């Protein structure tokens, strides 16, 4: 009996960082539409170039900290970070975003103060008729206090 107990293997855990929720294997999407930037809009984009790191999301994101799921006996956790270089590159994005750009042609979004789509929120309309993805600063209640986002 002791030999049987000693051969049992504990569950494994793996943690990854991604800058797009579409990079999570169990999330089905093709690309991100909601862009959350580390910096305010005046710093994030200058002279037509991205100067700030950003994270992109498609669909509902219950918790900007990340998501976990068992893949067999391994608990896989994906943490959302700012990427693509620039200010804030590599930082965790939950409670660190200062501005938002909605590039979705058909979807409006809300960003929320709390995980699970609760608390103060801000509405971001789909992009314009000419494909313009306007960048907007988060309101003061949400700047560096962003925890979830949802189709509006």
Number of C-alpha atoms within 10 A of each C-alpha: 5 6 7 7 8 8 8 8 8 8 10 12 13 12 11 12 18 19 25 22 27 18 18 21 12 12 12 12 14 10 15 19 24 29 22 29 32 31 24 19 21 12 14 23 15 11 6 7 8 17 21 23 25 31 26 24 23 23 19 17 20 18 19 25 18 22 18 15 12 13 14 9 11 13 14 18 18 20 21 27 26 28 24 15 13 16 19 21 18 18 17 22 29 21 18 22 27 23 24 26 23 27 23 21 16 10 18 18 22 19 29 25 21 20 18 16 19 14 13 15 21 15 16 22 18 22 20 14 8 7 11 14 20 15 21 17 19 24 14 9 14 23 18 19 21 26 26 24 28 21 15 14
